[in-house]
């Protein structure tokens, strides 16, 4: 009964292990959160390692590995051939005993002296030697090459090091040795080294586990969840420091009296509770205390003097591992016990073997619970139903004992059934891993340099944006003046819309919205209780789109009559507002000359004619006399008028969709192209053409030029080609091709699809930039384009998309800043409050565009309070409202 009680106390059922897993996960989340990190005992320390090896790393890398009793120096030569057959040279330098207890200066001077000897003996004389430093102690890392020691452990207690940057201490010692070519690039612990040494391009490891004298783990976390650092995209390796799990009492309900004794005997009682249940430094003593308890209860060693068992460390973990070996375990148990002066019976040896197995099995099961917590955390943070992942493992417990490995793998599988982990044993975790970390850091730095150089022209400074704002204002003034209008790239077309809705509009109005192969007819009823609309969509067949103008406008009248008949409106003469989304020169509110057809239309005898007159003539031919066209507008003006009904302050219209344009209410006295001085008129800016006269050439990049050259109107609509949805995907595609050419992106992978024009849609930018979208989903989007992206590739593609869309929003804001500042100055106000009615898929659908636009506008026009109101039906409702205001 006594032995059963001990074994039961040391055996954890699956439901208890599930509880441990859940608590570990909770502790990890606490460590990742900015709010709770300071109180967390699972500290989740960022390592600033954001990538695993991809096989292209090359060059010489030095490693310094600080171990318990020696320093190991390693020189690695990487050939960029997938990290196959690297050249390794290493040497171990035994450390004098007093070094670990002396001054920090003496420790780092000793390391630097070893480094000098190594380089001299191997005749290494590179101009530049990057160095990775394996420092297996708990550190607060703020960069890959900056880390403050939190506390010593493992018998070290060097003075003047805790709280100091250990990278700087080592670099200073190296400099004292006049090794100016050696630069410390990266600091890491042995757990991170294990993960990196097991990673290849084909099989990256994203979790590492060490079960040695101590225990620890690390994993590649989604950077957005590592709240204690500013990095928000990609992944970052997090060092869990999970040995401290349970220091807050989270493991109290599974601790046995034997664990309590071991803890009290240790140099740090109450700390590292999880490590003291799992690490090999402690397993021998847990067994020892269990045997003392059994001997005290006369369940073991009857007649023997058990005093020897009371000495800490007399039973080693290595002996425990040998005892649980099935074949020779009983013999080993007898030899070990007799060496302690005990006289064990056959039954004693059997029971000792059972206790040893229980302690080691519990260690493996607890380790599995921690690993399952990590795997579940990764799966959930990446939004995956199933996770397939490689786990790098090292440490004497894992390596030396098959039973430990079996329990670890099987229990982890039971606790995280939706995660498929493949275990990859490390051969030289710390040294080779440090070389890989350093080589990857150099590759990433070189890549970052290439990317920054390529994207720099698209990253606009405040001065750039202020210049664009000033140029837009200059072009607006030129466009408004009768004398200079022809020289302006911003046409500033009068619309003859003289007022915005004030809410007093009443009655029924017809609206016609023509801008493509489908068009709409609407009836809009304005009453005291708001707007009510009914509409119907009609199709324009291709033969009519490309036939005669007479046939086209006859068809339109037929559709209007059909609609009026269905709505019982044939007997009424209703004012009609006509939204006509083709380039026109407007000569009056109801007079507009078609400049050119677009969007697949080519109806004859229309260009150069008054569109309203063509509609009226068709109505006469059809003898439909109940038609009164009072206004023709474009969609931008319609948007402003539609939003103006809900907000009287709406005096600007903005479209940012497939194309872009803006309109606003200008003082009549400033409109030199129209007679009259009183009141205001809506000006259709046609700002898409801003820059067609060359004034924006300094903003245009080589990618913009490549996109422009392949359009149907090269050199035209230059501003639109920097901003609108029709072009952003193409700009991104050209940048990606340049990155592929520089071997920074999709390394050695075929990218044939990227050669195809318009293959990268602007809607992909909207999806890829969704905040919190797991990069696995980004990879999936790219895979649909036959682009087999690694994780790092996906991070880079997202950065390119963000850069292009941010520039678009900022340029749009600079143009809008010129508009609102002009309105403010026109009215002699110190502060302007105005609303912008806005429409367009880019503004509405892109996750960040509106936010970036509004923030930049606020920065550029601080004296203007601008509210944005999304239009729900600008083209249709807006045209009716223009008619209503005209009638009013």
N, C-alpha and C positions, 0 to 999 in steps of 0.2 A: 504493500500500500504506500509506503514512503517513496519508493522509487517511482511508482505511478504518479504520485502527487508532483514530484520534481519534473518528470517528463511532461506532465500536463501543463505545468506552469511555463515550461519552455516551448510549448507547441502552440502556434497561432492558427486558429481555424480561418477559413477563407473569408468569412464575414468580418472578422477582426482585421485581416489584412486589407480588405476593402475599405474599412474605416481609416486605417493608417494611410492608404492611398489618398482618400478624400481629404484628410487633414494635411497631408504633404502638399497636395494641390492648392489647398487654401493658403497654406504658409507661403508657397511660391508666388501666388497672386498678390499676397500682401507685400512680398519683397519686390515685386515688379511695379507696384503702385507708388506714385510720387507721394501720396498722402500718408501711406502706412509704412514706407520703406524703412524709416528710421527706427520703428519699433519691431521690425521683422527679424526673427532669428535665422530664417533661411534667407540670406541677404541678396541673392540674385544679382551678383556683381557684373556689370557690363565689362566686356573684355576689349571692345572696339575692334574685334575681328569680324569683318562683315562678309567674308567670302571664304570658300574652301578651294583647294587647288584645282586648276583645270588642265594641268599638264604642259602649259606653255612657259612655265617658270624656268629661268635659266640664269647661269652665273655662279660665282662663288659666294657662299654664305657661311659665316662663323656662328658657332653656338657656344654659349657658356651655360653649363648646367650645374647649379649648386645643389649638392646632395648632402646627406647627413654627416658623412665623414670624409668626403672628397669633392673635388671640383673636376668636372669633365669638360674638356675642350674638344669641339668637333668642327671639322672643315668639310663642307659639302659642296660638290660641284654639280649643278643641275644643267641638263643639256637641252631642256625644252622639248623633249621627246616623249611626253606623257609621264615624266618622272620615272621612266624605266632605267634600271641599272645606273643609279647615281653613284658618283665617286665619293667615298667616305674615308676620312682620316680622323682618328681621335686619340686622345691621351688622357689618362686619369692621373690627377695630382692629389696625393693624400694630404689631408688637412691636419695641421697640428691641433692637438686637443684643446689648447687654450684659446684658439681663434674663435670658437663658437661662443665663448663666454667673455671675450675681450671687447675692444672698441669696434664700432662700425668701420672706422677708417682702416683699422688693421685688416678686417675681413675683406674689404673691397680692394685694398692694396695687394693682398695675397692673390686675389682672383686676377688682377691686372698683371701681376708678375708671372703667373702661370700662363696667361695669354701671350705675353711677350716671349717666354721660353718656347711655347708651342710654335709661334710664327717663325722664330729664328731657326728652330730645329727642322722645320718643314720648308724653310726657304720661301716663305710666302711674302710677296712684295707688291701686291696689287695697289693701285692708286686709291681704290675705294673698297672697303670691306664692310658690308652690312652685318650686324650682329644681333642674334636673338638671345634673350636672357631668360633661362628657366629658373624661376624663383618660386619655390613651392610653399609660399606662405600667404596668408590672407592679406590682400591689398585692396585699397580703394583706387581704382584705375579711372583716370579722366581722359586719357588718350592711349593709343597703343604703346606710346613711348613715354608715358608718365603715370607713375603709380606710387601711392604712399603706403608704406607698411602699416597695417592696422595692429597686428600683434605677432610676436615670435611664437613658435611652437617647435615641437620635435627636438627639444633640448637646446635650441639656440636662445641666447639672451644678450646679443651684442648691444652695447650702449650707443645712444645718439643716432638711432636708425628709425625707431617707431615714429610715425607722423611725418617722415621725410620721404622725398622722391628717390626710390632706390635706383631708378634708371640714371638720374643725375649723379648719384653717389658713385655708381660704376663708371659712368662716362668721365667723371673727374679723375678717378683713379687711373683710367686708361690714358687720359691726357698727360698725367704725371709721368707715365712710362714712355711718353713721346711717341705714342702710336696714333698719330693724327689721322691715318687712313681708316681707322676703325670707328664706326658710328653705330651706337646702340639704336636699333630701329624698332624693336618689339620686345615687350615683356609678356610672359605668359606663365601659367602654372602647368604642372604635369598633366592635369586632366585635359586641358585644351590641347596640349602637345599630342596626347593620345588620339584625340579626335582628328587632328590634322594629319597625323602620320598614316592613318587608315584611309584617308580620302584620296580618290582619284576622280578624274573627270567623269568616267563612266559610272563610278560607284561612290558618290560623295557620302561621307559619314556626317550626320547632323546631330548625333548624341554621343557622348563619351561617358564611360563609367570606370571608376577606379575602385577596386576593393583590395586594399593592401593593408599596411599597418593602420592607416586611416582610410576614410572613404570620401569620395566626392563625385560630382557629376557636372556636366555642362551640356548645353544644347544650343542649336541655332534657333533663336526666338524671332518672331515677327517684330521688327524694330518699333512699330507703333505701340506695342504693348510694353516696351521697356521705357516706362515713363520718366525714369530718372535721367535719361539722356535726351538731347534735342533731336537726335536722328529719328525721322519718322517713316522713312521708306526702306525697303529691303529687309535684311535680317542682320541680327547681331548675335554673336556667341555670348551666352550668359553663363557665368560660373556660379553654380547654385550655392556652394558652401553648405551643402545639406547635412554635413556632420553635426551642425548645431540644431537641427530639427529636434524639437522636444525640450529644448532648454526652457521653454515657457510652460512646461507641464503637459504638453500635448501627448506625451507617451507614458504618463504616470500610470495609467490603468493597465499597461502591459509589462511594466517593470517588475522583475522578481527581486526577492531579497538578495540574491546573488549579484544582480546588476547594481543594487544599491551599495553593497560592500565594495565592489570594484570601483564605483564612482568615488566613494569616500576615500579610498586608498590613492586615488589619482592625484596628479599635481594641479588639477583644475576641477574640483568637485562642483557638480551642478551644471557643468558646461560640456558641450560635445556629446549630448546624450545619445543621439542616433549613432554616431561614430563608435561609441562604447558598446553598442549592441551588435555592430556589424564588423568593425575593423579587426584585423588579425592581432593587433597589439593587445587586445583585451580578451579574446576568446578563451585563451588558456586560463586566465584568472577567473572567468565566469565558471568554467568547468571546475576549477579548484574550489571555489566557494560552494558549489553544489555538492561536491564530494565531502567537504567539511561538514555540511549540514546532514548529509546521509550518515556519515561516520558518527556524528554526535547522537543521532537517533538509533544507533546500533544496526543500521541497515547495510553498512559496509565495514570492511577491515576490522572485524571483531578480533580483539586480542592484539591489535597492532598499535604502535605509538604513532599518532597522526600529526605530531607537532610540526614535522617538516612541511606539511601542507599549509601551515599558517604564514609561510614566507612568500611575499609577493613575487611573482615571476618564476617560481620554481617549476611550474608546468607551462611549457611553451606551446604556442599555437601550432608550430610545426609538428610537435609530438601529438597534439590532438588530431591533426590531419592524418598522421600515420596510423593512429589507433583506429580511426573509422574505416581504414582500408579493409575491405572484406577478407582478403586472403591472409594478410599477415597482421591484421589489426590486433587480434587477441594476444599474439606473441609480443607485439610492440607494447601493448597495455601492461603486460606482466613485467617486461623489462623496465619500463618507465616507472612503474609503481615500486618495484623492488629497489630501483636506484634511489628512491626517496625513503628507503628504510621500512617500507610496508611489506606485509606478507599477504598478498591478495589470493583469494580462492578463485577457482574457475568462474564461479558466479559473480564475484567482485569484478573480475576483468570484463565479463559480459555486460554488467550494469554500467561500468565506467565507459565502455564503448557506446552504450545507448545514450548516456548523458552527452558524450562528445558529439554524437550524431545530431542530437536534438539542438545543441548550441549552434553548430555549424549550419544546420538546416534552417534554423530561425534567422541566422544572419543572411542567408541567401534569400529567404522569403521576404524579409524586410527590405532588402535591396531591390527585390522585384516589385514591391509595392511602390517604392520611390520611383523606379523606372516607369512603372505603369502610369504614375501621376504625370511624369514628363511627357510620355507618349500621348496621353489624353489631352494634355494642355496644348501640345503642338497640333494635334488633329483638329481640335475645336477652333484654335486661333487661325488656322488656315481654311476653315470652312469646308472640311473634307468629310465624306461619309466613311471612307476607309483611308488609313495611312499606311504606306509602305516606306520603311526607313531603315538605314544602316546604323548600327550602334557599335562604336569602337569600345573595346574593353581591355583593361590591363590590371595588374596586381596579382600578388602571390595566391590569394584565395581563389581567384577565378582561374588562374593558370594551373594551379597545383592540384585542384580537386574536381574530378568529373562530376561528382554528386552535386557539388555547389553549382556548377554550370547548368546541370539538368533542372534543378529546382528553380534557379533564377529565371531560366527561359520559359519553363512551363507555367510558373506562377504569374509571371508578367503577362503571358498569353491569356490566362484565365481572368486576370484583373482588367485587361484592356483588350477584349476580344476583337474590337474594330481596328486594332493596330497590328500590323505585321512587321515584326522587327527581325532583321538579320544581324547576327552578332559577328563582328570582325575583330579577331584578336590582334593586339598591337605587338610588333616585334621590337621596336625601339621608340616607344611613345614620346618620351620627353625630348631627346636629342634631335631625332629626325623630324619630329613634329615642330620643334622650334625653328628648324631650318625652313620648313614649309611655311610656317606663319610669316617668317621674315621675307621669304621669296614672294609669297602672295601679297604681302604689304607693299613690296617694291613694284610688283606687277600692277596692283591697284592704283598706286601713286602715279605710275607712268600712264596708265589708262585714264586716270582722272585728269592728268595734264592734257592729254589728247582731246578728251571730251570737252574740257573747259575751253580749250583753244578753238574748237569747232563751234561751240555754242555761244562763245563770247559775243559775236556780232548780233545775236538775237536777244541778248540780255541788256535791256535798256536802262540806263541810269536816269536819275531824276532830271539831270540837265538835258538828256536826249528827249525826254517827254515834254519838258518845258519848251524846247525848241520846236517840237511838232505842234504843240498848242499855239505858239506864236505864229508859226507858218500857216496853220489853219485860219487863225484870225486875219492874217494878212490876205489870204486867198478869199475869205468871205468879204472883206472890204472891197477888194478888186471886183468880185463878182456882183456886188450890189451897185456899183458905179456904172452908169451908162457908158462912160468913156473907156473904162478898163475891163468891162465884162468879158470881152473876147479874149483877153490875156489870162483870165483866171481858170484854174483847173477845177474850181468849185463853181458850178453854173449859177447857183442862187436864183432858181426859177420862181417867179411870182406864181401863186396858185389862185389868186383872187378870192381865197377864203379869208374873210375879213373879221371873223369872230369865232370864238369857241362856245360850246353850249353853256348856258347859264342855269339850266334846269327848268326854264319856263316854256320850253318847246313842247307843243302839243299837236296831236293829229296823226294821220296815217301817211306813210311814205313808202314808195317802192325803192328798191336798191338792186343794182345789177353789179355783179363782181366777175369781171372777165380778166383772166391772167394765165390761162392754160387750156388744155384740152377739155377740162370740165369747167363749167361756169355755173354760178348760182343766181337765182332770182329770189328776192326776199320782200316781204311786207313787214314794215317796222311800225309798231303802234306806240306812240309816246303819250303817256297819261300821267295823272297825279301819282299813281302807284307804281311808276317805273316803266320799263321798256318790255314789250312783248313782241316776239318775232315768230314768223313762220317762213320756211324757205324750201326750195327744191333745187336739186342739182340736175343739170342737163349736160349732155355730151355733145361735143362738136366733132363730127366725123372728119377723118383726115382729108377726104376729097373736098370738104367745104373749107377747112383750114387753108388748103392750098389751091382753092379755086378762085372764083371772082369775089371782089369785095361786096358786090350786090348780093350774091348768094349767101355770103357770111352774115351780113346784117339782116337779110330776110329771115334767115334761120333763127337769129337772136330774137327778132320780133315775134316769130311763131312761138318760141318758148315763153316769152313774156305773156302773150295772149293765153297760152295754155295754163300758165300759172294763175293769171287773173281769173280765168274761168273757174278753176278749181277752188279759188279763194272767194268766189262770188264778188269780184271787184270790177267786172267789166263795165259797169255803169258809172264808175267813179273816175274822175280825172285826178290822179294822184301825182304829186311832185316826185321826180325820180332822181336819185343820186347814182352816178355811174363810176365805179372803181375800174379803171382801165390801166393795167400794170404793164404798159409798154412805153418806150421813150416818146415823150410828147413835148412840143413847145406850146405852152398854155398862153392863150391870148385874152382869156376871160374866164370867169367861173364856169361858163358853159361853152367854151370855145377852145379846142386843143388840136394842134396839127400833129399827126403821126410822123415821127422822124424815121423810125425803122421798125420792122417786125422782128421779134425774137421768139424763142421757145417753140420753134417748129412751124410758126405761121408764115404764110407767104401769099395771102390773098391779094389779088391784083387790084390796081387802081385805088389804093388806100393811102400809101405813103405820100406825104405832102398834103393830104386832105384833112379837113376838120372832122374828127371822129364823131362828135355830137351831131353834126349835120348829116353824116352818113346814116346814123341811127334814125334821125327824124325823117329822112327821105324814105328809108325802108318802111317806117310806120305809115307814111302816106301811101306808098305802094300797096300796103296791106290794108289800107283804109282803117287803120287803128288810130283814131283821133283822140282816144282817152290816154294820151301819153304826153307828159310835160317834163322834159329833161331840163333840170335847173342847175346841175353841177356835175363836173367831171373831176375826179381826184385820183391821186395814186395811193398805194397801200400805206405809205408812211403817214400821209395826211389823215387817211382813214383811221389809222391807229391812234393818232393824237386826238381826233374828234371823238372816237369811241370811248377813250379813257377820260376825256374832258367832260363827258356827261356825268361820270361818277365823281370826278374831282375837278372843280372849276379852276384849280391852280395848274391843271395840265395844259402847258403851252409849248411842249416839245414832243415830237414823235420820233421814235428810234426803231429801226429794223436791224436786227443782227441774226440773219438766218443763212440761207444759201448765198444771198448777197447782203449788202448793207447800205443804209441811207438814213438821213435825218431831216427833219423839218422843224421850224420854230416860228413863233410870232415875232415879227420884226416891226419896228416903228416905220410907218409909211414915209416919214421924212427922210429915212435912210435908204429907201428903195428907189434908186435913181432910174430904174428901168421901167417904172410905171408912173403915170401922172397921179398927183394927189399928195397932200401933206398930212392929212388928218387920220388918226386912228392907227390900226395895225393891220398887217397882212401876213398870212402864213407863207413862209419861203421854203420851197422844196430845194434843199441844198444840192442834191445829187452828189454827195460827198464821196461816193465810191471812186470818182475820177480824181480826187485830191492827189496831187503828185504827178499827174500825167505830163505836166510841164517841166518835170525834172527836179522840183523843189524837195522831193523826199529821197533823192538818190542816195544820200548818206545813210539812210535807214535800210535800204535794200541790200540783202545779202546775196551770195552766189546762188543759194537755194531758191530765193524769191525770183531771181532772174531766170533760173532753169524752168520754174513753174510758169512764169509769164510767157516765155518763148513758145511753149507748147499749147497756149490757149488760142481760142479762135480770134482774139483781139489783142495781140501782143502790143505792149506799150500803153494800153488803155485800162481804165479802172484799177489803177495801181494800188490805191488805198484799200479798195475792196479785196484785192488779192493778198493783202497782209492780214485781213481780219475775218473774212466770211467763211462760212462752212463749205463752200464749193472748193476752197483752195487749201485749207489747213492740213487735210490728210495728205495732199500732194507734197506740201512743204516737209512734213514729217518723213514721207517716203524718201525724198532726196537726201535728207540728213542721215537716215538709216543706211542708205547706200554708201554714203561717205564714210560712215563708221565701219561698215563691212570692209570697205576698201583699205581702211587703216588697220584692219585685223583686230579691232576692238570689240566687234559685235558678231555673234553667230559664228564663232571661230571654227573654220574648216567645215562649216555646214553649208549645203547648197541653199542659195537665196534667189532662185530664178524668178519666183513670183514677184519679188520686189522690183523687177525690171518693168513690170506692167503698169502703165499709166492708170491712175485712179483706183488701184487695187487696195490702197490703204485709205479707207473711208474716214471722213471726219467723225462719224458716229463712233468709230473705234476710240478716238481720243476721249469722248465723253464716257465711254465704258471703262477704259483703262484708268482714268483719273478719279473714279469714284473712291471716296475716302473709305478705307477699310476693306477695299476689294483685295482678297487674297491673291498673292502673286501667282499661285497655281492657276487661278482663273485668267490672269493675264497671259500666262503660258498657253492656256487653252485657246484664247483668242488668236494668238500668234500661230498656234498649230493649225488652226483652220485656214490660215494663209500659207500652209506648208513651210512655216518657219519654226524649226525645232530649237526653241529658245531654252537656254539654261536659266536657272533662277537669276543669276547676275545679269543675263541678257534682258530679262523681263524688267528688272530694276532700271536698267539703262533706257529701254524703250519708254518706260513710264516717265523718266526724267525728260526725254526729248519731247514727248507729248505735252508735258507740263510747261516746258519752256516756250513752245510754239503757241499754246493757248493763252499763257500769261501775257506774252507780247501782244497778241491780238486784243485782249481785254484792255491792256494798258494804252495801246494806240487809240482804241475806241474812246477810252476815257479822256485822252488828251484832246481829241476832236470835240468831245462833248464839253470839256472844260472851257474851250474857246467860245462855244455857244453860250453857256450860262454866264460867263464873265462879260460877254458882249451885252447880253440882256440886262445884266445888273448895271453896267455902265450906262446903257441907253436910258435907264429909268432913274439914274442918279441915286441909287440905293447903296448904303454901306453893307447891307446884307440882303440877299435875294432868297426867297423861298419859292421853289418851283417844282412841278411834278413832270416827270418824263413818262409818257405812255410808250410802252416797249413791247415789241413782238419779235418773233423769229425763233427757229429751233435751236440755234446755238445759244442764245441767251436763256431760253427756257429749259433746255435739256442738258446742257453741260453742267457738271456738278460744281465747278468753281468760277465759271466765267463771270456771272453776275456779281459775285462777291469781290473778285479782283477789280472789275470795272468800277464798282461803287467805292471801294477803298482808294483806288488811284484817283478817282474824280475828287474825292474829299481832300486828298493831299494837294492836288493841283489847283483846286478852286475852294479854298477854305472859307471864303466869304459867301458861299452859296450853300444853302440847305436844300439838297436835291432828294426828292422822293421818287421811287420807281414804282410804276403801276403796270402790271402785265395786262395786255389787251386780250380779251377773250374772243372778240370777233371784229377786229379792226376793219377788215376789208369790206365786209357787208354792212354792219351796223354803222360804221364810220361814214360811209357814203350817204346813208339815209340822214344821218345827223348833219352833214354838210348841207344837204338839201333843206333840212328843218331850220338850221340857223339862217340860211339864205332867205327862206320864206319869212322868218321872224324879222 
